[in-house]
Amino acid sequence: MATRVGVGFGENPRSQEAGSEAASAAMAQAGVSRCDLAIMYSTSKHDPAQLRDGVRSAIGPEARLIGGYSIGTITKDRLGYEGYQMGVAVMSSDSAKVDMFIEAGLPDNEFNVGVALGRQIKRQVYTETPNILLMYDSIRAKPPEGMVFSLNLVTPLIEGMGQSLRTWPPAAGVGMMGDMQGTPTYQWFDDRIERHAAMALVLSGGVRMDTIIMHGCKPSGRYHTITKAEGNIVLEIDGKTAVDAVAELLGPDSYKSWEDYPIFVTLGVNKGDKFGEFRE
């Protein structure tokens, strides 16, 4: 039983050529002429249909295809962002089983989408423990000029999935967006091009997923209370306007304006013991 994988990276601004080149490089690295699965990501500068067609020309008509937009691409020897970067990972295996599921209609419906997606995953029969890679459209809508973008919320999405799954198998996930300016993503699901969907890639049969948290955050201050909010928008912290509270936290020597706060400040919720050792 053999499983072979390969990764390709590209920065060609011509989308169809970029897809073909990156997918061909991944196939060559894997040393295969056919594959069972291709996972692809690209920045929003690419045309989604042309990019898909380029990848499909290299992987063939039968391979499963999944992915979406991303801010950039990282491989073991290349990285880049905010340009024309794209990455393709291919897998060919006579033991691993590939299943893919999708549910559309995320905006203001995250919990129900999670329930439905979890039901799809739960109904499938697996010979061994399944491993879930969740991909969802992060951006609800591209904001007007100068406005902050709003997000599809992952917490109710995960809660809905958990209600259907009951017991979670190994899982990881990513919220996708086109760039740091909040450009919405396109999502590839086989030959379909979707938006505002949650997708699950489920691998089973001799496959084990190892995960690590890479957000790089750890507590740097004391506990605070959100005293006013609308949806996912924090309006007050400790009874003060959010902007004033964050300015006070950073101090007068931070040289950061309120426009910089979303990049430099993260509000977190401690899920462990209040004064216990920090756990990711």
N, C-alpha and C positions, 0 to 999 in steps of 0.2 A: 504494500500500500504506500503510494508516494504522493506527497503534497509539495507542490512547487509554487513559489511566489516571486514576484518581481515588481519593481517600482520604476516609474518613468517621470521625469520632470521636464517642463518646457516653459519658454517665455516668448514664443512666436506670437506676434500680434494678429496673425491671420488664423482665425479660430479653427477652421476645419483642418488646416495643416498642423496647428498646435496639438489638436486632439490625436491626429494620426501619428505624429512624431512621438508624443509622450507615451501613447499606448504601445506603439511598436517597440520603444525602448524598454518598457516594462515586460513585454512578451520576450524580448531578447534576453533580458536579465534573468527571467525565470527559466529560459531555455525550453520554451514550449511553442507549439504552433497553434494550439487552441487553449482556451481557458473556460472555467466555469463561472467566474465572477470577476467583475471589474468595479472598483470603487474610485470615483473621480471627484476632484474638487478644483475649482478655479475661481479667480477673482471675477468681479462683475463686469470687467472690461470685455469679456468674451461674449459672443453670441451663443446662446444655449443650444440652439438647434444645430448650428454648424459644428460646434464643439462635440456634441453627441455623435453627429454623423462621422466626424473624423475618428473618434475613438472606436465607433462601431466598425469602421472599415478595417481596423487592425485586429479587433478581438473576434470578429465574426458575428453572425446573426443569432446564435444560440446562447451566448454567454449572458448571464444576468448582469444588469448595470444599475448602479445606484450612486447617489452623491448629490452635490449642490455647490452653491457659491461659498467662498471663504475669503477671509481678508488676505491670506497669503498661503504659501506652501512650504513645508519643511520636509526634507528627506535626510538620509544619513550624511549626505555630502553637499546638499544645495539648500538654499533658503531665499525667500524673497516675498515682498508684499507690496500692495498698492500699484502693481504693474500688471503684466499679462501672465503672471505665473499660473501654472496648473500642474496637478499631479494625478497620476493614475497608478493604482495598485491592482495587480491581477493575481488570481489564484487558480491553479489547476490541481484537482485532487480526485482520486478514486475512492476516498474514504469520507471526506467531509461532505455534509449535506447543507445546501444553501436554501434558505427560505426568506422571502421578503414580503412585508406587509405595509399597507399605507392607509391612512385616514385623512381626508381633507376637511376644510372648514374650521381651522383653528381659532381665528379671531373671536374673542368673547365666548368661546365654546371649548376651552382647553380640557376641562374635566371630562366632558362627554366624549371628546375625541380620544382621550386616554382610555376611557372605559372600553370604547369600541376597538381600539388598537390592541389593548390587552386581551380582549375576547378572541380576536383573530389569532394572536400568538398562542393563547391557551388551547384553542381548538385543534391546533396542529399536533400531529404525532411525531415524537422524536425518539430515536433509538438510544440516545444518551442525553446527558444534561445539555440543554440549549444555552447559548451565549448570545446576549442581545446587544446590538449596537443601535442606539436610538439617534435619529437625526430629525430635527424639526426646524421649521422656519421661524427664526427669532423675531423678525420685524413684522409688526402688524401693518404698518403703512409708512411710506417714505414721508418724512415731515416737510412742511413748508419751509422755505428758506429762513434760517435763523431759529427754528424750533427744534426741540429735543424729540427724537423719535420715540414711539411707544412700542412696547414689546408684547409678543405673545408670552404668556406666563407659564413657566415650566412646572412650578409647584403643583397646581391643580392637574396638569397633564400627568405628572408622575403619580399623584394620588389616584387618579382615575385608572391608570394602568395597574397600580397595585391592588385596587379593589377587584379587578378582574383576574389578575395573576395569582393573588393570595400569597403565594410564596415567590419571592424574586430569585431567579437564577442569576449567575454572574452577568453584570450589565454595565455598560458605559454609554456615554452619549455626548452630543454636541448640538448647540443651537447655532444655526447658520445665518450669516448675513453677508452682503456683497462687499462691504468695505467699512472703514471706521466712521464714515459719514452716515451709516445706517441705510444704505441702499438695499432694498429687499432682495431676497435670494430667489433664484430658480432652482428647482429640484429635479433630478433625473431619477426616474423609476422605470427600468427597462427602456422602452422607446418613448415613454410618456414624459412630458415636461409639465411640472406642477408648480403651484405656489400655495402657501398657507396650509401645508400638510405636515403630518408627523409620519415618519417612516421608520420601520424596524428591519434591520438586517439580522437574521438569526442563523447562527452557525452551530451545527451539532455533528456528532460522529467523529470521535477522535480529536476534537478541538477543545482547547481550554483557553479562556480569556484571562489574562493578567491585567490588572488596572492600577493606575497611580493617579493621584490628584496633582495637577500641575498649575493651579492658579497662583501659587507663590505667595499666598496671604497667610498672615498669622496676626493674632491680636496685638495692637500697639497702643491701646488706650483703655480707659475704664468703661464700665457699663453705662449706657445711655438709653433713654426711652423715646420712642417715636410717639409724639403726642398728637399728631394730626397727619392724615394721609388721605389721598384719593387714589384708589386702585394701587398701582405700583409706584406712584409718585409721592415721595416724602415731602411734606410741607413744613412740619415742625419737629424739632428734636429738643427734648427737655423744656418744652414750652417756648422755645425761641424759633424764629423762622429758620428753616434748614440752612439757608445761605449764611446767616449770621452765626449759627452754631458751628458750622464747618470752619468758617473763618477763625472762630475762637479756638477750635481744636488745632488748626494748623499753626496759629500764632502769627504775630505781625511780621516775622522775618521769612515767611514762606515764599513771598514774591509770586503768589499764585492768585489769579483772578477767579471769580465764580465760574467762568467758562472752562477753567482747567479742572474744577473739582471732580467731574465724572471720571477723569483719567487717573487722578491721584488719591481718591478717597473711596474706600469700599466699606459699606455697612454690612456687618455680619451678624448672624444669630448663633449663639452658642448652644449646640445640641447635647453637650455633655454636662458634667457637674459644674455648677456656677464658678467655683474656685478650684476645680480640679485641673490636672495636667491637660494642656491643649490637645485636642484630637481633631484631625482633618475631618 
